[in-house]
Amino acid sequence: MPAAPKTARAPRAAKVSPEPSAYRTEHQRDVINRLKRIEGQVRGLIDMVESGRPCEDVAQQMSAARKAMEKTFYRMMACTVMEAVTSSASEVDTFREVERSTRILEKYA
């Protein structure tokens, strides 16, 4: 019985992490979009207060804006950690940079 013809297999594409600059650009875009949405929420809050909306309604929207700001802060910190991991020359440098990021989180979170 003749052997089936061999078909050429395409080599598996290795998972490549994005270039640090590409990741940073994408991340900056994400953070800027989040901040612009928060800016819109704050403008809406001003309008609510000026129009005399009930305090509970204003408080609810303030809570939403605060949570959005917190999520944006953590996204920014994720970028800091990612940069530490991708740009460090050695494992010691990586640990040092991650520790620095941890101190920033402790300070501002």
C-alpha positions in Angstrom: 0.0 0.0 0.0 1.5 3.3 -1.1 2.1 5.9 1.6 -0.2 8.9 1.6 1.5 12.0 0.2 2.9 14.2 2.9 1.4 17.6 3.1 3.5 20.5 4.3 2.4 21.7 7.6 2.6 25.4 8.3 4.8 26.1 11.3 2.9 27.0 14.4 2.9 30.6 15.1 4.5 31.3 18.4 2.6 33.6 20.8 4.3 36.9 20.6 3.7 39.4 23.3 3.1 42.9 21.9 6.0 45.3 21.7 6.2 47.4 24.8 5.6 50.6 22.7 2.6 49.0 20.9 1.2 47.9 24.3 1.8 51.4 25.8 0.1 53.1 22.8 -3.0 50.8 23.1 -3.0 51.2 26.8 -2.8 55.0 26.6 -5.7 55.0 24.2 -7.8 52.9 26.6 -7.0 55.1 29.6 -7.7 58.3 27.6 -11.1 57.0 26.5 -11.9 56.0 30.1 -10.9 59.5 31.3 -13.0 61.2 28.6 -16.1 59.1 29.7 -15.4 60.1 33.3 -15.1 63.7 32.2 -18.6 63.4 30.7 -19.9 61.9 33.9 -18.5 64.8 35.9 -20.1 67.3 33.5 -23.4 65.4 34.0 -23.0 65.6 37.8 -22.5 69.4 37.5 -25.7 69.6 35.5 -27.6 67.4 38.0 -26.5 69.6 40.9 -27.3 72.9 39.0 -30.7 71.6 38.1 -31.5 70.6 41.7 -31.7 66.9 41.2 -32.3 64.9 44.4 -29.1 64.3 46.5 -29.6 60.5 46.2 -29.5 60.7 42.4 -26.4 62.8 42.5 -24.7 60.5 45.0 -25.5 57.5 42.8 -23.8 59.1 39.8 -20.9 60.3 41.9 -20.4 56.7 43.0 -20.4 55.5 39.4 -17.8 58.2 38.4 -15.6 57.3 41.4 -15.7 53.6 40.5 -14.8 54.4 36.9 -11.9 56.5 38.1 -10.7 53.7 40.4 -10.9 51.2 37.5 -8.9 53.6 35.3 -6.3 54.0 38.1 -5.9 50.2 38.2 -5.6 50.0 34.4 -2.8 52.6 34.6 -1.1 50.6 37.3 -1.3 47.5 35.2 0.6 49.4 32.5 3.3 50.3 35.1 3.7 46.6 36.1 3.7 45.5 32.4 6.4 48.0 31.6 8.5 46.8 34.6 8.2 43.2 33.4 9.0 43.8 29.8 11.7 46.4 30.1 13.8 45.0 32.9 17.2 43.7 32.0 17.3 41.1 34.7 15.1 39.2 37.1 16.5 41.3 39.9 15.5 44.5 38.1 12.0 43.0 37.4 11.5 42.3 41.1 12.7 45.8 42.0 10.3 47.4 39.5 7.3 45.3 40.5 8.1 46.2 44.2 8.1 49.9 43.2 4.8 49.5 41.5 3.5 47.8 44.6 4.6 50.7 46.7 2.7 53.1 44.4 -0.4 51.0 44.7 -0.1 51.0 48.5 0.4 54.8 48.5 -2.5 55.8 46.2 -5.0 53.0 46.4 
